Amino acid sequence: MFRYDGTVDHPAGRELLLLALLGAFTGVLAGGCAVIFRYMIAFFHNLAFRGTVSLHYDALAHADPSPWGVGIILIPLAGALLVAFLVRNFAPGARSHGVPQIMYSIYYREAKIHPVLALIKSLSASISIGTGASIGREGPIIQITASVGSAIGGWLRFPGRVRTVLLAAAAAGGVAGSFDSPLGGVLFTIELFLPAVSAAALLPVSIAAVVATLISRSVFGTRPSLPVPIPELLSDPLISSLPSLVVLGLVVGVISTLFIVALCKTSKWFDSLSGNYYIRHAFGMVLVGAEIWFFLKLTGNYYVEGLGYSTIFDLLNGRIVTFGLLLLLLAGKFIATSVSLGSGGSGGVFCPSLFLGALSGALVGELLALVLPAGLAVPRELLVLAGMAAAVGAITGTVLTGIVMVAELTGCYELLASAALVSFIAFAVRRSWIGGGIYSQQLLGSNHSIPEGLQSAVWSSRRASDLMAPLPEGELPNNLIRVDADADMDAVLRQWNDYGADGAVVTRGGEPAGILRDSELAAACRSMAERMV
């Protein structure tokens, strides 16, 4: 009977087929989760803001003024109390934006996630977003689908390396199905979840992303999530456009950095308040409710509540051009998202990043229009879209994901060159200022670190004789294992871990030829832990 031993580096044909089938199965589940989650958001949003039971929700249209009037301030409060109840009693890991918890499980828990997290996260996040929290849906859908992928690996009793691949495949499917972005889903998992990349590991990840996208499109259609009114304006940039794009990159880098700092400090401030989680989160969401009401009375729209796609659509269509309103929206989104997540809301930062990037592009466009000659003007839509991609890359640390996903969201692949330039400048600004993105900052705040990039598995290709030190004079320590000089470090490390030895004697022809001390083995072990797949 065929039994899969967990090899994902150089699998045999049957093992590769099994990985492909598991990827397809995971993609079906992830796509289904993405569809259900979007319907759940629509249900709670319509119930909370309109008092109706409906699954219809047009993210590109602003919500009509609620029949509750000023009572809309209490809607986020009600959602906060429900979320606090669910999170505190059933799944504390469902709090906040979820992606750091997935990264922690990969690097510290062999990709093990409790299955109940999928249910509680889907409820808590859909309630948070539906009742007005200014957060995104990418973090929740990643956590939901990742827990499903981890559960599949656990039920099939696969080792941690394969569970990591299935988790990554499910997360890719969740992102792809939620945002209609198959390439973006694959790149997201590569940049954040896969400690190393091989063709065998990418096979199930890619299949899951494609299958989940097809399921989502069969339900919601194939039109771009953010259609651009005049896509032909977004051609490859001319040399004359480069100064404007460089300025935009610098501005987005600064705004992204300030947003990360604001979010981290807000979270610490709420944690320092007296009272339990119920009180802190309720207090925060009352503030968000008041801000939503303020924007409605001032502008006629809620603007900062929920996902924010309708505001981004307005920016792309030139419906918001007043400089003062752009600044007000930027400050309002800063506050609303920082308070929503900092007080304990259950949501992500991807949609807020798109929102802030779009506002940054619009602001830069308005400023440059005042100082640049007409011949050097850059299309507003291009600056808005490039700003969106750059903000995602700078805030989350997933630069390639931001570039490709915005192109897939809009169907405007002509913006890739411009978005790449702005994104890498913004990323460099943020990196030079505070180091890691929002996900790694949260992990560092809890005293956990992860590798900053994909690691080359150089130790696994080395032999014991390559690393051994000369034999010391006198007697050798007692607690040593014996390994052959030609043994690769994979085998040496497995034996070392199994026996708990203090080192290894390297033999050649049965005679001691050298020694591997704890320092060499520990360094190799760290490299292998980073590789994992």
C-alpha positions as semicolon CSV with decimal commas, in nm:
position;residue;x (nm);y (nm);z (nm)
1;M;0,000;0,000;0,000
2;F;0,133;0,343;-0,093
3;R;0,222;0,564;0,203
4;Y;0,346;0,920;0,165
5;D;0,654;0,980;0,381
6;G;0,641;1,360;0,367
7;T;0,906;1,424;0,103
8;V;0,845;1,754;-0,074
9;D;1,193;1,832;-0,201
10;H;1,231;1,558;-0,464
11;P;0,910;1,353;-0,459
12;A;0,853;1,047;-0,672
13;G;0,582;1,041;-0,936
14;R;0,309;0,902;-0,712
15;E;0,394;1,149;-0,439
16;L;0,383;1,438;-0,687
17;L;0,041;1,320;-0,805
18;L;-0,080;1,306;-0,445
19;L;0,041;1,661;-0,383
20;A;-0,144;1,778;-0,695
21;L;-0,467;1,607;-0,588
22;L;-0,438;1,749;-0,239
23;G;-0,382;2,093;-0,389
24;A;-0,700;2,062;-0,596
25;F;-0,900;1,939;-0,297
26;T;-0,762;2,216;-0,080
27;G;-0,846;2,470;-0,351
28;V;-1,208;2,352;-0,359
29;L;-1,238;2,398;0,016
30;A;-1,056;2,733;0,012
31;G;-1,269;2,866;-0,274
32;G;-1,584;2,756;-0,094
33;C;-1,466;2,925;0,226
34;A;-1,394;3,248;0,035
35;V;-1,742;3,251;-0,119
36;I;-1,916;3,176;0,211
37;F;-1,710;3,438;0,393
38;R;-1,806;3,709;0,143
39;Y;-2,172;3,618;0,181
40;M;-2,138;3,630;0,560
41;I;-1,996;3,984;0,539
42;A;-2,288;4,085;0,317
43;F;-2,540;3,929;0,556
44;F;-2,410;4,105;0,867
45;H;-2,360;4,437;0,683
46;N;-2,717;4,444;0,553
47;L;-2,857;4,338;0,887
48;A;-2,653;4,594;1,081
49;F;-2,681;4,898;0,852
50;R;-3,018;4,843;0,683
51;G;-3,208;4,612;0,914
52;T;-3,271;4,372;0,624
53;V;-3,182;4,009;0,562
54;S;-3,000;3,990;0,229
55;L;-2,685;3,840;0,080
56;H;-2,649;4,110;-0,185
57;Y;-2,362;4,352;-0,129
58;D;-2,203;4,576;-0,391
59;A;-1,863;4,666;-0,253
60;L;-1,819;4,941;-0,516
61;A;-2,129;5,132;-0,402
62;H;-2,151;5,341;-0,087
63;A;-2,397;5,219;0,174
64;D;-2,716;5,423;0,192
65;P;-2,767;5,623;0,512
66;S;-2,888;5,383;0,777
67;P;-3,247;5,405;0,907
68;W;-3,099;5,398;1,259
69;G;-2,986;5,761;1,225
70;V;-2,743;5,861;1,498
71;G;-2,791;5,513;1,642
72;I;-2,541;5,395;1,381
73;I;-2,275;5,481;1,639
74;L;-2,391;5,182;1,842
75;I;-2,370;4,932;1,555
76;P;-1,990;4,887;1,579
77;L;-2,034;4,860;1,957
78;A;-2,281;4,574;1,919
79;G;-2,046;4,402;1,677
80;A;-1,755;4,449;1,917
81;L;-1,942;4,279;2,202
82;L;-2,028;3,980;1,983
83;V;-1,671;3,952;1,855
84;A;-1,527;3,979;2,205
85;F;-1,758;3,701;2,324
86;L;-1,659;3,468;2,040
87;V;-1,287;3,537;2,058
88;R;-1,250;3,530;2,435
89;N;-1,454;3,213;2,489
90;F;-1,373;3,001;2,187
91;A;-1,063;3,111;1,994
92;P;-0,828;3,381;2,131
93;G;-0,619;3,338;1,816
94;A;-0,902;3,488;1,610
95;R;-0,823;3,833;1,745
96;S;-0,645;4,087;1,523
97;H;-0,546;4,032;1,160
98;G;-0,441;3,668;1,172
99;V;-0,145;3,648;0,935
100;P;0,123;3,671;1,211
101;Q;-0,044;3,380;1,390
102;I;-0,017;3,171;1,074
103;M;0,350;3,259;1,038
104;Y;0,406;3,167;1,403
105;S;0,238;2,829;1,355
106;I;0,462;2,753;1,055
107;Y;0,790;2,835;1,224
108;Y;0,713;2,734;1,582
109;R;0,430;2,476;1,579
110;E;0,494;2,264;1,268
111;A;0,199;2,433;1,091
112;K;-0,052;2,306;1,349
113;I;-0,368;2,518;1,382
114;H;-0,679;2,419;1,575
115;P;-0,970;2,353;1,332
116;V;-1,218;2,548;1,545
117;L;-1,032;2,865;1,445
118;A;-1,186;2,849;1,096
119;L;-1,539;2,870;1,233
120;I;-1,475;3,136;1,497
121;K;-1,261;3,351;1,267
122;S;-1,524;3,345;0,993
123;L;-1,793;3,457;1,239
124;S;-1,588;3,716;1,425
125;A;-1,435;3,874;1,114
126;S;-1,760;3,888;0,918
127;I;-1,930;4,050;1,217
128;S;-1,645;4,301;1,259
129;I;-1,642;4,403;0,893
130;G;-2,020;4,388;0,859
131;T;-2,080;4,615;1,158
132;G;-1,842;4,884;1,036
133;A;-1,491;4,802;1,154
134;S;-1,243;4,968;0,918
135;I;-1,049;4,652;0,835
136;G;-0,990;4,410;0,549
137;R;-1,087;4,054;0,469
138;E;-0,751;3,910;0,359
139;G;-0,624;3,833;0,709
140;P;-0,941;3,648;0,812
141;I;-0,974;3,445;0,492
142;I;-0,607;3,346;0,516
143;Q;-0,650;3,235;0,875
144;I;-0,972;3,052;0,792
145;T;-0,834;2,862;0,496
146;A;-0,494;2,803;0,654
147;S;-0,662;2,629;0,947
148;V;-0,846;2,411;0,694
149;G;-0,518;2,321;0,520
150;S;-0,352;2,244;0,852
151;A;-0,648;2,026;0,951
152;I;-0,620;1,827;0,627
153;G;-0,253;1,762;0,696
154;G;-0,331;1,665;1,055
155;W;-0,612;1,427;0,964
156;L;-0,389;1,256;0,710
157;R;-0,107;1,242;0,969
158;F;0,143;1,419;0,746
159;P;0,466;1,557;0,894
160;G;0,518;1,929;0,952
161;R;0,683;1,990;0,615
162;V;0,380;1,867;0,423
163;R;0,137;2,040;0,658
164;T;0,321;2,363;0,580
165;V;0,270;2,310;0,207
166;L;-0,100;2,230;0,251
167;L;-0,142;2,530;0,477
168;A;0,024;2,751;0,217
169;A;-0,190;2,600;-0,059
170;A;-0,508;2,669;0,137
171;A;-0,397;3,026;0,213
172;A;-0,318;3,085;-0,155
173;G;-0,661;2,956;-0,245
174;G;-0,822;3,183;0,013
175;V;-0,647;3,493;-0,118
176;A;-0,710;3,398;-0,480
177;G;-1,078;3,320;-0,422
178;S;-1,141;3,627;-0,211
179;F;-0,968;3,877;-0,442
180;D;-0,997;3,699;-0,777
181;S;-0,618;3,699;-0,788
182;P;-0,458;3,357;-0,851
183;L;-0,106;3,489;-0,911
184;G;-0,138;3,721;-0,614
185;G;-0,239;3,429;-0,395
186;V;0,062;3,223;-0,501
187;L;0,304;3,514;-0,454
188;F;0,157;3,596;-0,113
189;T;0,233;3,247;0,017
190;I;0,581;3,252;-0,135
191;E;0,667;3,585;0,027
192;L;0,524;3,501;0,370
193;F;0,453;3,134;0,429
194;L;0,687;2,907;0,235
195;P;1,027;2,900;0,409
196;A;1,175;2,775;0,081
197;V;1,043;2,718;-0,270
198;S;1,062;2,410;-0,484
199;A;0,861;2,304;-0,787
200;A;0,698;2,027;-0,584
201;A;0,589;2,272;-0,313
202;L;0,457;2,521;-0,568
203;L;0,252;2,256;-0,748
204;P;-0,027;2,220;-0,486
205;V;-0,010;2,591;-0,402
206;S;-0,065;2,693;-0,765
207;I;-0,337;2,435;-0,826
208;A;-0,523;2,543;-0,512
209;A;-0,508;2,910;-0,617
210;V;-0,642;2,836;-0,965
211;V;-0,921;2,607;-0,844
212;A;-1,031;2,856;-0,576
213;T;-1,035;3,138;-0,835
214;L;-1,253;2,934;-1,069
215;I;-1,499;2,862;-0,788
216;S;-1,514;3,230;-0,693
217;R;-1,564;3,340;-1,054
218;S;-1,842;3,087;-1,104
219;V;-2,032;3,260;-0,823
220;F;-1,937;3,628;-0,851
221;G;-1,852;3,659;-1,220
222;T;-1,533;3,752;-1,402
223;R;-1,538;4,132;-1,406
224;P;-1,245;4,303;-1,230
225;S;-1,306;4,377;-0,864
226;L;-1,194;4,737;-0,921
227;P;-1,266;4,831;-1,284
228;V;-1,066;5,127;-1,413
229;P;-1,267;5,369;-1,628
230;I;-0,996;5,448;-1,887
231;P;-0,740;5,165;-1,882
232;E;-0,567;5,283;-2,200
233;L;-0,422;5,575;-2,001
234;L;-0,215;5,332;-1,799
235;S;0,051;5,255;-2,056
236;D;0,413;5,198;-1,967
237;P;0,560;5,514;-1,813
238;L;0,757;5,763;-2,016
239;I;1,086;5,901;-1,889
240;S;0,901;6,223;-1,811
241;S;0,680;6,031;-1,565
242;L;0,966;5,899;-1,354
243;P;1,003;6,201;-1,122
244;S;0,633;6,183;-1,034
245;L;0,656;5,810;-0,965
246;V;0,965;5,857;-0,748
247;V;0,786;6,125;-0,544
248;L;0,489;5,893;-0,503
249;G;0,715;5,611;-0,383
250;L;0,870;5,834;-0,120
251;V;0,531;5,958;0,000
252;V;0,381;5,609;0,018
253;G;0,689;5,485;0,204
254;V;0,647;5,754;0,469
255;I;0,271;5,702;0,503
256;S;0,313;5,325;0,523
257;T;0,573;5,361;0,795
258;L;0,353;5,597;0,995
259;F;0,061;5,358;0,959
260;I;0,260;5,062;1,092
261;V;0,386;5,268;1,386
262;A;0,036;5,401;1,458
263;L;-0,116;5,053;1,450
264;C;0,149;4,906;1,681
265;K;0,127;5,194;1,929
266;T;-0,253;5,188;1,927
267;S;-0,252;4,816;2,005
268;K;-0,013;4,871;2,296
269;W;-0,221;5,162;2,423
270;F;-0,544;4,960;2,427
271;D;-0,366;4,670;2,597
272;S;-0,247;4,911;2,867
273;L;-0,600;5,030;2,950
274;S;-0,773;4,897;3,256
275;G;-1,068;4,667;3,207
276;N;-1,113;4,342;3,018
277;Y;-1,118;4,272;2,646
278;Y;-1,492;4,342;2,625
279;I;-1,455;4,693;2,762
280;R;-1,146;4,784;2,559
281;H;-1,285;4,661;2,228
282;A;-1,627;4,815;2,294
283;F;-1,465;5,150;2,374
284;G;-1,262;5,140;2,055
285;M;-1,557;5,056;1,835
286;V;-1,771;5,331;1,985
287;L;-1,499;5,570;1,866
288;V;-1,516;5,413;1,519
289;G;-1,895;5,442;1,521
290;A;-1,868;5,810;1,608
291;E;-1,621;5,863;1,324
292;I;-1,853;5,687;1,077
293;W;-2,138;5,915;1,185
294;F;-1,912;6,220;1,157
295;F;-1,822;6,139;0,796
296;L;-2,185;6,079;0,707
297;K;-2,295;6,417;0,843
298;L;-1,998;6,600;0,688
299;T;-1,980;6,437;0,345
300;G;-2,297;6,232;0,296
301;N;-2,108;5,899;0,294
302;Y;-1,967;5,671;0,561
303;Y;-1,637;5,642;0,369
304;V;-1,414;5,482;0,637
305;E;-1,639;5,191;0,739
306;G;-1,580;4,837;0,621
307;L;-1,360;4,737;0,329
308;G;-1,343;5,077;0,158
309;Y;-1,368;4,958;-0,204
310;S;-1,636;5,217;-0,278
311;T;-1,402;5,501;-0,178
312;I;-1,119;5,357;-0,388
313;F;-1,361;5,334;-0,681
314;D;-1,448;5,700;-0,632
315;L;-1,080;5,792;-0,637
316;L;-1,026;5,599;-0,959
317;N;-1,322;5,775;-1,119
318;G;-1,215;6,123;-1,010
319;R;-1,514;6,175;-0,781
320;I;-1,297;6,289;-0,489
321;V;-1,060;6,567;-0,591
322;T;-1,082;6,819;-0,308
323;F;-0,744;6,834;-0,138
324;G;-0,895;6,896;0,204
325;L;-1,127;6,595;0,176
326;L;-0,839;6,372;0,064
327;L;-0,639;6,470;0,372
328;L;-0,941;6,418;0,596
329;L;-1,000;6,072;0,452
330;L;-0,634;5,982;0,500
331;A;-0,642;6,087;0,867
332;G;-0,981;5,922;0,916
333;K;-0,867;5,587;0,776
334;F;-0,551;5,599;0,988
335;I;-0,760;5,643;1,301
336;A;-1,043;5,406;1,212
337;T;-0,820;5,112;1,115
338;S;-0,573;5,164;1,399
339;V;-0,857;5,173;1,655
340;S;-1,049;4,884;1,493
341;L;-0,750;4,650;1,499
342;G;-0,572;4,796;1,800
343;S;-0,874;4,751;2,026
344;G;-0,903;4,385;1,924
345;G;-1,105;4,372;1,603
346;S;-1,089;4,067;1,379
347;G;-0,975;4,165;1,032
348;G;-0,686;4,234;0,798
349;V;-0,473;4,522;0,676
350;F;-0,474;4,456;0,302
351;C;-0,787;4,658;0,219
352;P;-0,682;4,948;0,445
353;S;-0,345;4,941;0,269
354;L;-0,517;4,970;-0,069
355;F;-0,724;5,258;0,070
356;L;-0,424;5,449;0,205
357;G;-0,224;5,388;-0,113
358;A;-0,508;5,512;-0,332
359;L;-0,540;5,827;-0,121
360;S;-0,163;5,880;-0,137
361;G;-0,170;5,856;-0,517
362;A;-0,461;6,099;-0,541
363;L;-0,291;6,348;-0,306
364;V;0,036;6,334;-0,498
365;G;-0,155;6,373;-0,824
366;E;-0,331;6,685;-0,700
367;L;-0,006;6,839;-0,574
368;L;0,191;6,762;-0,889
369;A;-0,087;6,902;-1,106
370;L;-0,028;7,238;-0,940
371;V;0,348;7,250;-1,004
372;L;0,412;7,048;-1,320
373;P;0,352;7,161;-1,678
374;A;0,061;6,993;-1,852
375;G;0,295;6,790;-2,072
376;L;0,453;6,624;-1,771
377;A;0,127;6,537;-1,597
378;V;0,085;6,171;-1,502
379;P;-0,265;6,018;-1,530
380;R;-0,438;6,030;-1,192
381;E;-0,553;5,670;-1,229
382;L;-0,195;5,555;-1,270
383;L;-0,083;5,729;-0,951
384;V;-0,379;5,590;-0,755
385;L;-0,316;5,233;-0,869
386;A;0,062;5,251;-0,826
387;G;0,006;5,395;-0,479
388;M;-0,222;5,103;-0,392
389;A;0,038;4,846;-0,498
390;A;0,315;5,031;-0,316
391;A;0,121;5,062;0,008
392;V;0,041;4,691;0,015
393;G;0,406;4,604;-0,045
394;A;0,545;4,849;0,209
395;I;0,294;4,779;0,487
396;T;0,276;4,400;0,460
397;G;0,625;4,333;0,322
398;T;0,482;4,149;0,020
399;V;0,609;4,371;-0,260
400;L;0,557;4,135;-0,552
401;T;0,212;4,041;-0,423
402;G;0,105;4,404;-0,412
403;I;0,222;4,473;-0,766
404;V;0,058;4,168;-0,921
405;M;-0,258;4,166;-0,712
406;V;-0,351;4,526;-0,793
407;A;-0,303;4,446;-1,162
408;E;-0,533;4,144;-1,124
409;L;-0,791;4,337;-0,920
410;T;-0,819;4,603;-1,189
411;G;-0,735;4,403;-1,501
412;C;-0,476;4,670;-1,587
413;Y;-0,150;4,487;-1,641
414;E;-0,011;4,794;-1,815
415;L;0,063;4,944;-1,474
416;L;0,315;4,675;-1,374
417;A;0,627;4,876;-1,458
418;S;0,506;5,190;-1,282
419;A;0,377;4,996;-0,982
420;A;0,706;4,810;-0,949
421;L;0,910;5,130;-0,940
422;V;0,687;5,298;-0,682
423;S;0,658;4,980;-0,473
424;F;1,027;4,917;-0,436
425;I;1,094;5,280;-0,345
426;A;0,819;5,272;-0,082
427;F;0,947;4,941;0,053
428;A;1,301;5,079;0,079
429;V;1,179;5,386;0,268
430;R;0,984;5,177;0,518
431;R;1,265;4,923;0,554
432;S;1,527;5,191;0,621
433;W;1,304;5,354;0,883
434;I;1,155;5,074;1,097
435;G;1,274;4,745;0,950
436;G;1,000;4,483;0,915
437;G;0,644;4,513;0,790
438;I;0,330;4,497;1,001
439;Y;0,327;4,116;1,025
440;S;0,687;4,079;1,141
441;Q;0,648;4,377;1,373
442;Q;0,370;4,199;1,558
443;L;0,576;3,882;1,586
444;L;0,875;4,077;1,713
445;G;0,647;4,244;1,966
446;S;0,572;3,900;2,110
447;N;0,944;3,808;2,110
448;H;0,924;3,576;1,811
449;S;1,136;3,618;1,500
450;I;1,128;3,454;1,159
451;P;1,366;3,458;0,862
452;E;1,339;3,776;0,658
453;G;1,344;3,596;0,325
454;L;1,359;3,259;0,160
455;Q;1,663;3,073;0,280
456;S;1,899;2,871;0,065
457;A;1,944;2,523;0,205
458;V;2,321;2,523;0,175
459;W;2,376;2,311;0,485
460;S;2,170;2,022;0,351
461;S;2,406;1,990;0,053
462;R;2,714;1,975;0,272
463;R;2,877;1,657;0,400
464;A;2,990;1,591;0,752
465;S;3,353;1,601;0,637
466;D;3,301;1,957;0,506
467;L;3,213;2,088;0,851
468;M;3,415;1,871;1,087
469;A;3,691;2,011;1,306
470;P;4,016;1,827;1,382
471;L;4,001;1,570;1,659
472;P;4,095;1,723;1,996
473;E;4,384;1,587;2,197
474;G;4,299;1,351;2,479
475;E;3,977;1,161;2,532
476;L;3,663;1,247;2,338
477;P;3,344;1,349;2,524
478;N;3,112;1,061;2,607
479;N;2,780;1,178;2,460
480;L;2,872;1,173;2,091
481;I;2,714;1,001;1,794
482;R;2,921;0,846;1,514
483;V;2,857;0,953;1,154
484;D;3,030;0,870;0,829
485;A;3,237;1,143;0,665
486;D;3,026;1,119;0,347
487;A;2,692;1,151;0,531
488;D;2,491;1,458;0,431
489;M;2,386;1,703;0,698
490;D;2,020;1,606;0,670
491;A;2,103;1,259;0,800
492;V;2,347;1,391;1,061
493;L;2,093;1,634;1,205
494;R;1,819;1,374;1,222
495;Q;2,048;1,138;1,413
496;W;2,171;1,417;1,638
497;N;1,817;1,522;1,728
498;D;1,700;1,164;1,782
499;Y;1,976;1,083;2,031
500;G;2,012;1,424;2,198
501;A;2,390;1,402;2,163
502;D;2,643;1,674;2,243
503;G;2,813;1,639;1,907
504;A;2,931;1,384;1,652
505;V;3,247;1,193;1,574
506;V;3,308;1,184;1,201
507;T;3,455;0,856;1,082
508;R;3,627;0,755;0,761
509;G;3,678;0,383;0,704
510;G;3,560;0,317;1,057
511;E;3,831;0,535;1,212
512;P;3,770;0,876;1,377
513;A;3,865;1,155;1,135
514;G;3,717;1,465;1,296
515;I;3,448;1,602;1,520
516;L;3,130;1,807;1,482
517;R;3,066;2,023;1,784
518;D;2,735;2,163;1,905
519;S;2,807;2,498;1,740
520;E;2,834;2,352;1,389
521;L;2,530;2,131;1,440
522;A;2,324;2,413;1,588
523;A;2,403;2,638;1,293
524;A;2,304;2,363;1,051
525;C;1,989;2,294;1,250
526;R;1,882;2,658;1,231
527;S;1,929;2,657;0,855
528;M;1,730;2,338;0,820
529;A;1,450;2,475;1,035
530;E;1,429;2,775;0,806
531;R;1,411;2,550;0,502
532;M;1,139;2,311;0,625
533;V;1,009;2,226;0,278
